[in-house]
Amino acid sequence: MNIKKPMILGGLLLLLTACGPQTKTEGNAQQSAAPFAGGSYTATAPAYHDSLEVQLEVDDQKQMTALSVVSHQESEGIGTVAVDRLPEAILEGQSLEVEAISGATITSDAIVAAAADALTQAGLDPANFGYRPREVEELRLSPFDPATLAAKAPTTESLTVTDARGREVELELPISRFAVSTMDVMDFVIPLLGEEAFSMLSGSGQDGGRGIETYAQLYVPLVGDYLTHSPQISDHNAPFDLEMILAADPDVLIVNSAMGAHGHAMALEAQLQEAGIPMVLVDVPGDSIYHSSKDTVDLLGRIFQKEERARELNEFLDRQFALVLDKQLQEREDRPTVYYEKSGYSEIFGVTSGDDSGWGSIIALAGGDNIAQPLLAEAPAGPGKGGKNVTLDQEYILQADPEFIILSGSGGGWMDNIPGSEAAVPSFDIIHRKAWDQLSAVKEAQIYEISHPMNRSLTGFYALQKLAATFHPQEFQGVDVDANIDEFFQRFMLVDSDITSWYYRMPKDLTP
């Protein structure tokens, strides 16, 4: 990865630590020298959310006969995938040397470390079961120091904007400080403000991918330790910390209304308004990644008084989207059939979406014939309309026999190719579902993993181009779409495009 500035460590501390069996055992004591004794043992290890506890049974022949996670707080559909699958893999191979579940590495490491500790309690050396403590970089965030907040400039004018939800919001300009619901909103601010975006940042909520830590790991060496004046103002999909927001005193709180944090932020609207902190809602991906991206850029350009830069960025986006939209691929009769699934694994059936939401809308614009759309179009209004939180019947997928399968959230990374991180490589184990080896997409290795957050990012144009070129390669002969994402990062971001593993095709040697 290339960073465009010299490395400055600031107050961010990276410590190399071993992810070994530094766990809590029954009786709260390590028993590394205990004589062997078969039986049942429990141990805990730090996981993504708090700690998890495992129970391991060992027989008199020193074989692991049962392993289960008996308590945990891991996220449904993410960490629970490791909870459900990893113990079986350990037992099957009688080994702790198992592949971590993509997207749930921290949970996977915790299960392995706790199992290693349970073996130690039994008087066995976990190294004989393939256990090797994994060295990881532990990120420690700098504490909030109000003295480092950006100084507030005198108000020179007022501005009333209409946000993405039609709310009229009055702002006092210029904006000296701002807070965001999650750090991915920064990807819309950085192109407008550059490094100054981090100087002005005065708070962020957490997301499911630990965006606060990830962005810090990438940007603190580049712009300095902005964490001292940007406290965490919420956990993932959790209520916002009103006292912390008031302490940081941003001039505006920018919230992506397409995300779960939206509801929690709105619960504080009255208190924030009373404190003189307006809230502005953006909506990405909205009904259209094209229009929502441009509308967000326009809105933020006005708020930060960077209208000219916003016009330059939107002109670039216009050209990029036009490469696909001008071809009107969604109107073609020869559109290939496509099945999309989020967070799907061999034993975990993820959700899909229709043509009017999320990845389904991008697939439609790219000229894919979404096999879910006929079912979702006929669905009654209410939860699930448009493809949200809808899981298709597996028999329906087998009968539809899609030509392409598009996955997201099943192993592809987001800002994963940065110092201290290991680039995610999808396992594509979804192909091991019953009878999936008969699907055309599996036989032809036409299965792709796309980095999930692209559908709510300015990089959505690249996702659209990659999918369109995949579905209709003859239409994009001579077009280097990868050069377009490189140009975007070179012109509008502070880092290069190699920070993320954007798009993977399943290797043909994985075909059953």
C-alpha positions as CSV (number, residue, x, y, z in Angstrom):
1,M,0.0,0.0,0.0
2,N,1.3,3.5,-0.9
3,I,0.6,6.4,1.5
4,K,1.0,9.8,0.0
5,K,2.7,11.4,3.0
6,P,5.6,10.5,5.4
7,M,4.6,8.2,8.3
8,I,3.8,10.2,11.5
9,L,2.8,8.0,14.5
10,G,1.4,10.7,16.7
11,G,-0.3,9.3,19.8
12,L,-1.5,6.0,18.2
13,L,0.1,3.1,19.9
14,L,0.6,-0.2,18.1
15,L,1.8,-3.1,20.2
16,L,2.9,-6.5,18.8
17,T,1.3,-9.0,21.1
18,A,0.7,-12.8,21.0
19,C,-2.8,-14.0,20.6
20,G,-2.1,-16.9,22.8
21,P,-4.0,-18.6,25.6
22,Q,-4.0,-15.5,27.7
23,T,-7.3,-16.6,29.0
24,K,-9.2,-17.1,32.2
25,T,-9.7,-20.6,33.4
26,E,-11.8,-22.3,36.0
27,G,-10.5,-21.1,39.3
28,N,-9.0,-18.1,37.6
29,A,-5.5,-19.7,37.4
30,Q,-3.4,-21.0,34.6
31,Q,-2.5,-24.7,34.9
32,S,0.2,-25.2,32.3
33,A,2.0,-27.9,34.3
34,A,-1.0,-29.9,35.3
35,P,-0.8,-33.7,34.9
36,F,-3.0,-35.2,32.2
37,A,-6.6,-36.0,33.2
38,G,-9.4,-36.6,30.8
39,G,-12.7,-34.8,31.5
40,S,-14.6,-31.6,30.8
41,Y,-12.9,-28.2,30.9
42,T,-14.1,-24.6,30.4
43,A,-12.0,-21.6,29.5
44,T,-12.7,-18.0,28.3
45,A,-10.9,-15.7,25.9
46,P,-11.4,-12.1,24.8
47,A,-13.6,-12.0,21.7
48,Y,-15.0,-9.2,19.5
49,H,-17.7,-8.4,22.0
50,D,-16.5,-9.0,25.6
51,S,-15.4,-12.6,26.1
52,L,-16.6,-16.0,25.0
53,E,-16.5,-19.3,27.0
54,V,-15.9,-22.8,25.5
55,Q,-16.4,-26.2,27.0
56,L,-14.0,-29.0,25.9
57,E,-14.2,-32.7,26.6
58,V,-11.1,-34.9,26.4
59,D,-11.2,-38.7,26.7
60,D,-8.6,-41.0,28.3
61,Q,-6.9,-41.4,24.9
62,K,-6.2,-37.6,24.8
63,Q,-8.7,-37.1,22.0
64,M,-11.0,-34.0,21.9
65,T,-14.5,-35.5,21.9
66,A,-16.7,-32.5,22.3
67,L,-16.2,-28.7,21.9
68,S,-18.8,-26.0,22.1
69,V,-19.1,-22.3,22.7
70,V,-21.3,-22.1,25.8
71,S,-21.6,-18.3,26.1
72,H,-20.7,-15.3,23.9
73,Q,-21.9,-11.9,22.9
74,E,-20.8,-12.1,19.2
75,S,-22.8,-10.4,16.4
76,E,-25.5,-12.5,14.7
77,G,-24.5,-13.6,11.2
78,I,-20.9,-12.5,11.7
79,G,-19.2,-13.8,14.8
80,T,-21.9,-16.5,15.2
81,V,-20.7,-18.1,12.0
82,A,-17.4,-18.9,13.7
83,V,-19.3,-20.0,16.9
84,D,-21.4,-22.4,14.9
85,R,-18.7,-23.8,12.6
86,L,-15.2,-23.7,14.2
87,P,-15.7,-26.2,17.0
88,E,-16.8,-28.8,14.5
89,A,-13.7,-28.1,12.4
90,I,-11.4,-28.4,15.4
91,L,-13.0,-31.7,16.4
92,E,-12.9,-33.1,12.9
93,G,-9.2,-32.5,12.4
94,Q,-8.3,-33.0,16.1
95,S,-6.3,-29.8,15.5
96,L,-6.3,-26.1,16.6
97,E,-4.6,-25.3,13.3
98,V,-7.9,-24.4,11.5
99,E,-8.6,-21.6,9.1
100,A,-10.3,-18.6,10.6
101,I,-13.8,-17.8,9.4
102,S,-13.6,-14.9,6.9
103,G,-15.1,-11.8,8.5
104,A,-14.9,-13.3,12.0
105,T,-11.2,-13.5,12.6
106,I,-11.3,-12.1,16.1
107,T,-14.0,-14.6,17.2
108,S,-12.2,-17.4,15.5
109,D,-9.0,-16.6,17.3
110,A,-10.9,-16.4,20.6
111,I,-12.4,-19.9,20.2
112,V,-9.0,-21.4,19.3
113,A,-7.2,-19.6,22.2
114,A,-9.9,-20.7,24.7
115,A,-9.7,-24.3,23.4
116,A,-5.9,-24.2,23.8
117,D,-6.3,-23.1,27.4
118,A,-8.8,-25.9,28.1
119,L,-6.2,-28.4,26.7
120,T,-3.6,-26.9,29.0
121,Q,-5.9,-27.4,32.0
122,A,-6.2,-31.1,31.0
123,G,-2.4,-31.4,31.2
124,L,-1.9,-31.4,27.4
125,D,0.4,-29.2,25.3
126,P,-1.8,-27.3,22.8
127,A,1.2,-27.1,20.5
128,N,0.8,-30.8,19.9
129,F,-2.6,-30.0,18.5
130,G,-1.2,-27.5,16.0
131,Y,-1.7,-24.4,18.2
132,R,0.5,-21.5,17.5
133,P,-0.2,-18.1,19.2
134,R,-0.9,-15.6,16.5
135,E,1.0,-12.3,16.7
136,V,-1.3,-9.4,16.2
137,E,-1.0,-5.6,16.4
138,E,-3.0,-4.3,19.3
139,L,-4.4,-0.8,18.6
140,R,-4.7,1.5,21.6
141,L,-6.7,4.7,20.9
142,S,-5.7,8.0,22.4
143,P,-8.0,9.3,25.1
144,F,-10.3,12.3,24.4
145,D,-8.7,15.6,25.3
146,P,-11.1,18.5,24.9
147,A,-8.2,20.9,24.8
148,T,-7.2,19.6,21.4
149,L,-10.6,20.3,19.8
150,A,-10.6,22.6,16.8
151,A,-11.1,26.3,17.7
152,K,-14.5,27.6,16.7
153,A,-14.5,30.4,14.1
154,P,-17.0,33.3,14.5
155,T,-20.3,32.8,12.7
156,T,-20.4,34.7,9.4
157,E,-23.7,33.5,7.9
158,S,-26.6,31.1,8.3
159,L,-27.5,28.4,5.8
160,T,-30.7,26.3,5.6
161,V,-30.4,23.0,3.8
162,T,-32.9,20.2,3.0
163,D,-31.3,16.9,4.0
164,A,-31.8,13.5,2.5
165,R,-35.0,12.9,4.5
166,G,-36.6,16.2,3.5
167,R,-35.8,17.9,6.8
168,E,-35.0,21.6,6.7
169,V,-31.9,22.2,8.9
170,E,-30.4,25.5,9.8
171,L,-26.7,25.7,10.2
172,E,-24.3,28.4,11.4
173,L,-21.3,28.8,9.0
174,P,-18.4,28.3,8.8
175,I,-18.3,24.7,10.2
176,S,-15.3,24.4,12.5
177,R,-16.2,21.0,14.0
178,F,-18.4,18.1,12.9
179,A,-19.2,14.6,14.1
180,V,-20.3,11.6,12.1
181,S,-22.5,8.6,12.8
182,T,-19.9,6.2,11.5
183,M,-16.4,6.7,10.0
184,D,-17.4,5.7,6.5
185,V,-19.2,9.1,6.2
186,M,-15.6,10.5,6.2
187,D,-15.1,9.0,2.7
188,F,-17.5,11.7,1.5
189,V,-15.9,14.5,3.5
190,I,-12.2,13.7,2.7
191,P,-12.5,14.5,-1.0
192,L,-13.9,18.0,-0.1
193,L,-11.6,18.9,2.8
194,G,-8.5,16.7,2.5
195,E,-6.5,16.5,5.7
196,E,-8.5,19.2,7.2
197,A,-11.4,16.8,7.6
198,F,-9.5,15.1,10.4
199,S,-8.6,18.3,12.1
200,M,-12.3,19.3,12.2
201,L,-13.6,15.8,13.2
202,S,-15.0,15.9,16.7
203,G,-16.6,12.5,17.2
204,S,-17.7,9.3,15.5
205,G,-20.0,6.4,16.2
206,Q,-18.7,2.8,15.9
207,D,-19.7,0.4,13.1
208,G,-19.8,-3.4,12.8
209,G,-16.3,-3.5,11.2
210,R,-14.7,-1.4,14.0
211,G,-14.3,1.5,11.6
212,I,-12.9,3.8,14.3
213,E,-9.9,1.6,14.8
214,T,-9.5,0.8,11.1
215,Y,-9.6,4.4,10.0
216,A,-7.2,5.3,12.8
217,Q,-4.8,2.6,11.8
218,L,-4.7,4.0,8.2
219,Y,-5.0,7.7,8.8
220,V,-3.2,8.6,12.1
221,P,0.3,7.8,10.5
222,L,-0.8,10.2,7.7
223,V,-2.5,13.1,9.3
224,G,-1.5,12.9,13.0
225,D,-3.4,11.8,16.1
226,Y,-6.9,13.2,15.5
227,L,-8.2,10.7,18.0
228,T,-7.6,13.1,20.9
229,H,-10.3,15.4,19.6
230,S,-12.6,12.8,18.1
231,P,-14.1,10.6,20.8
232,Q,-16.3,7.6,20.2
233,I,-19.9,8.8,20.5
234,S,-21.7,5.4,20.2
235,D,-21.2,1.7,19.9
236,H,-22.3,-0.2,16.9
237,N,-26.1,0.1,16.4
238,A,-26.4,1.4,19.9
239,P,-27.7,4.6,21.6
240,F,-25.5,7.6,21.2
241,D,-23.6,9.1,24.2
242,L,-25.2,12.5,24.6
243,E,-22.8,13.7,27.2
244,M,-19.8,12.9,25.0
245,I,-21.4,14.7,22.0
246,L,-22.0,17.7,24.2
247,A,-18.4,17.6,25.4
248,A,-17.1,17.6,21.8
249,D,-19.7,20.3,20.8
250,P,-19.7,19.7,17.0
251,D,-21.3,22.4,14.8
252,V,-23.2,19.6,13.0
253,L,-23.8,15.9,13.4
254,I,-23.9,14.1,10.0
255,V,-25.8,10.8,10.1
256,N,-26.2,8.2,7.3
257,S,-29.9,7.5,7.5
258,A,-29.5,4.2,5.6
259,M,-27.6,2.7,8.6
260,G,-28.9,1.3,11.8
261,A,-27.4,4.2,13.8
262,H,-29.9,6.5,12.3
263,G,-32.7,5.6,14.7
264,H,-30.5,6.0,17.7
265,A,-29.3,9.5,16.5
266,M,-32.9,10.6,15.9
267,A,-33.8,9.7,19.5
268,L,-31.5,12.6,20.6
269,E,-32.7,15.1,18.1
270,A,-34.6,17.3,20.6
271,Q,-31.7,17.4,23.1
272,L,-29.2,18.2,20.4
273,Q,-31.4,20.9,19.0
274,E,-31.7,22.4,22.4
275,A,-27.9,22.4,22.7
276,G,-27.5,24.1,19.4
277,I,-26.1,21.0,17.6
278,P,-28.1,20.4,14.3
279,M,-28.3,17.0,12.7
280,V,-28.1,16.5,9.0
281,L,-29.2,13.2,7.4
282,V,-27.6,11.8,4.3
283,D,-28.8,8.6,2.6
284,V,-26.4,6.3,0.9
285,P,-27.0,4.0,-1.0
286,G,-30.6,5.3,-1.0
287,D,-32.8,4.2,-3.9
288,S,-30.0,4.9,-6.4
289,I,-26.3,4.8,-5.7
290,Y,-25.8,7.3,-8.5
291,H,-28.2,9.9,-7.3
292,S,-27.6,9.4,-3.6
293,S,-23.8,9.7,-4.0
294,K,-24.1,13.0,-6.0
295,D,-26.8,14.4,-3.7
296,T,-24.6,13.7,-0.7
297,V,-21.6,15.4,-2.3
298,D,-23.7,18.4,-3.2
299,L,-25.1,18.7,0.3
300,L,-21.8,18.4,2.0
301,G,-20.2,20.8,-0.4
302,R,-22.7,23.4,0.7
303,I,-22.3,22.6,4.4
304,F,-18.5,22.9,4.3
305,Q,-18.5,25.7,1.7
306,K,-16.7,23.7,-0.8
307,E,-19.1,23.9,-3.7
308,E,-16.4,24.1,-6.4
309,R,-14.7,21.0,-5.2
310,A,-18.1,19.2,-4.9
311,R,-18.8,20.1,-8.6
312,E,-15.4,18.7,-9.6
313,L,-16.1,15.5,-7.8
314,N,-19.6,15.1,-9.2
315,E,-18.3,15.8,-12.7
316,F,-16.0,12.9,-12.2
317,L,-18.8,10.7,-10.9
318,D,-21.0,11.6,-13.8
319,R,-18.4,10.4,-16.3
320,Q,-17.8,7.2,-14.4
321,F,-21.5,6.3,-14.0
322,A,-22.1,7.2,-17.7
323,L,-19.7,4.5,-18.8
324,V,-22.4,2.0,-17.7
325,L,-25.7,3.9,-17.6
326,D,-25.4,5.2,-21.2
327,K,-25.4,1.6,-22.4
328,Q,-28.8,1.0,-20.7
329,L,-27.8,-2.6,-19.9
330,Q,-30.9,-3.0,-17.7
331,E,-33.1,-2.8,-20.8
332,R,-31.3,-5.6,-22.7
333,E,-33.0,-8.9,-23.5
334,D,-29.8,-10.9,-23.1
335,R,-29.2,-10.1,-19.4
336,P,-27.5,-13.0,-17.6
337,T,-29.3,-14.4,-14.5
338,V,-27.7,-13.4,-11.2
339,Y,-28.1,-14.4,-7.6
340,Y,-26.9,-12.1,-4.9
341,E,-26.3,-13.0,-1.2
342,K,-24.9,-11.1,1.8
343,S,-23.0,-12.9,4.6
344,G,-23.6,-16.3,3.2
345,Y,-21.6,-19.4,4.0
346,S,-22.0,-23.1,3.4
347,E,-24.2,-23.6,6.5
348,I,-25.4,-20.0,6.9
349,F,-27.9,-18.7,4.4
350,G,-27.6,-15.0,4.0
351,V,-30.0,-12.4,2.7
352,T,-30.6,-11.0,-0.8
353,S,-32.2,-7.8,-2.2
354,G,-34.3,-6.8,-5.1
355,D,-33.8,-4.3,-7.9
356,D,-34.9,-1.3,-5.8
357,S,-32.4,-1.6,-2.8
358,G,-28.8,-2.1,-1.9
359,W,-26.7,-4.4,-4.1
360,G,-29.8,-5.5,-6.0
361,S,-30.2,-2.0,-7.5
362,I,-26.5,-1.9,-8.6
363,I,-26.8,-5.4,-10.1
364,A,-29.9,-4.3,-12.1
365,L,-28.1,-1.2,-13.4
366,A,-25.1,-3.4,-14.4
367,G,-27.4,-5.4,-16.6
368,G,-27.9,-8.4,-14.4
369,D,-31.3,-10.3,-14.3
370,N,-31.8,-10.7,-10.5
371,I,-33.5,-14.1,-9.9
372,A,-34.9,-12.7,-6.6
373,Q,-36.7,-9.8,-8.2
374,P,-39.9,-11.7,-9.4
375,L,-40.5,-12.9,-5.9
376,L,-39.7,-9.6,-4.2
377,A,-41.8,-7.6,-6.6
378,E,-44.9,-9.6,-5.7
379,A,-44.2,-9.4,-2.0
380,P,-46.6,-7.3,0.1
381,A,-45.4,-4.0,1.5
382,G,-43.7,-4.1,4.8
383,P,-40.4,-5.5,6.2
384,G,-38.5,-7.3,3.5
385,K,-40.0,-5.3,0.7
386,G,-37.3,-4.5,-1.8
387,G,-35.1,-7.3,-0.5
388,K,-34.1,-6.3,3.0
389,N,-33.5,-9.2,5.3
390,V,-35.0,-11.7,2.8
391,T,-33.5,-15.2,2.5
392,L,-34.5,-17.1,-0.7
393,D,-35.5,-20.8,-0.6
394,Q,-32.6,-22.9,-1.6
395,E,-34.7,-25.0,-4.0
396,Y,-35.8,-21.8,-5.8
397,I,-32.1,-20.9,-6.3
398,L,-31.3,-24.4,-7.6
399,Q,-34.2,-24.3,-10.1
400,A,-33.3,-20.8,-11.2
401,D,-29.7,-21.9,-11.9
402,P,-28.1,-18.5,-12.0
403,E,-25.3,-17.8,-14.4
404,F,-23.5,-15.6,-11.9
405,I,-23.4,-15.5,-8.1
406,I,-22.4,-12.3,-6.4
407,L,-21.4,-12.3,-2.7
408,S,-20.7,-9.6,-0.2
409,G,-19.9,-9.6,3.4
410,S,-18.7,-13.2,3.1
411,G,-14.9,-12.7,3.2
412,G,-14.1,-9.7,1.0
413,G,-12.4,-6.9,3.0
414,W,-12.8,-3.2,3.4
415,M,-9.7,-1.2,4.1
416,D,-8.0,-4.5,4.9
417,N,-4.8,-4.1,2.9
418,I,-3.2,-1.6,5.3
419,P,-0.2,-1.9,7.7
420,G,-1.2,-4.2,10.6
421,S,-4.0,-5.9,8.7
422,E,-4.1,-9.1,6.8
423,A,-5.9,-8.8,3.4
424,A,-9.0,-10.9,3.4
425,V,-9.3,-13.7,0.9
426,P,-12.8,-15.2,0.6
427,S,-13.1,-19.0,1.0
428,F,-16.1,-19.3,-1.3
429,D,-17.3,-22.2,0.9
430,I,-20.9,-21.4,-0.1
431,I,-20.3,-23.8,-3.0
432,H,-20.4,-26.7,-0.6
433,R,-24.1,-26.3,0.0
434,K,-26.2,-29.3,-0.9
435,A,-26.5,-29.7,-4.7
436,W,-24.7,-26.4,-5.4
437,D,-22.1,-28.2,-7.4
438,Q,-24.8,-28.5,-10.1
439,L,-25.3,-24.8,-10.5
440,S,-24.0,-23.2,-13.7
441,A,-22.2,-20.4,-11.8
442,V,-20.3,-22.9,-9.7
443,K,-19.3,-25.1,-12.6
444,E,-18.0,-22.1,-14.6
445,A,-16.4,-20.4,-11.5
446,Q,-18.6,-17.4,-12.1
447,I,-18.8,-16.5,-8.4
448,Y,-17.6,-13.2,-7.2
449,E,-17.0,-11.6,-3.8
450,I,-17.3,-7.8,-3.8
451,S,-16.3,-5.5,-0.9
452,H,-19.7,-4.9,0.8
453,P,-19.3,-1.2,1.9
454,M,-18.9,-0.1,-1.7
455,N,-22.6,0.1,-2.1
456,R,-22.7,3.1,0.4
457,S,-19.5,4.7,-0.7
458,L,-18.3,7.1,-3.4
459,T,-16.6,4.0,-4.8
460,G,-20.0,2.7,-5.8
461,F,-19.3,3.7,-9.4
462,Y,-16.4,1.2,-9.5
463,A,-18.7,-1.6,-8.1
464,L,-21.1,-0.8,-10.9
465,Q,-18.4,-0.9,-13.6
466,K,-16.9,-4.2,-12.3
467,L,-20.2,-5.9,-12.3
468,A,-21.2,-4.6,-15.7
469,A,-17.9,-5.7,-17.2
470,T,-18.4,-9.1,-15.6
471,F,-21.9,-9.5,-16.9
472,H,-21.3,-7.9,-20.4
473,P,-17.6,-8.2,-21.1
474,Q,-18.0,-7.4,-24.8
475,E,-19.3,-4.0,-23.9
476,F,-16.2,-3.1,-22.0
477,Q,-13.4,-4.3,-24.3
478,G,-10.6,-1.8,-24.1
479,V,-12.0,-0.1,-21.0
480,D,-9.7,-0.3,-17.9
481,V,-12.1,0.1,-15.1
482,D,-9.4,-0.5,-12.5
483,A,-7.7,2.6,-13.8
484,N,-10.8,4.6,-12.9
485,I,-10.7,3.6,-9.2
486,D,-7.0,4.5,-9.2
487,E,-7.8,7.9,-10.7
488,F,-10.5,8.5,-8.0
489,F,-8.1,7.9,-5.2
490,Q,-5.3,9.9,-6.7
491,R,-7.4,12.9,-7.3
492,F,-9.8,12.9,-4.3
493,M,-8.4,10.8,-1.4
494,L,-5.3,10.9,0.8
495,V,-4.2,7.3,0.1
496,D,-4.1,5.0,-2.9
497,S,-6.7,2.5,-4.1
498,D,-4.7,-0.6,-2.9
499,I,-6.0,-0.1,0.7
500,T,-9.0,-2.5,-0.1
501,S,-9.5,-5.9,-1.6
502,W,-12.3,-4.8,-3.9
503,Y,-13.3,-7.7,-6.1
504,Y,-12.5,-11.4,-6.1
505,R,-13.4,-14.2,-8.6
506,M,-13.6,-17.7,-7.2
507,P,-10.5,-19.6,-8.4
508,K,-11.3,-22.3,-10.9
509,D,-9.4,-24.9,-8.9
510,L,-12.1,-24.6,-6.2
511,T,-14.8,-25.8,-8.5
512,P,-16.1,-29.2,-7.2
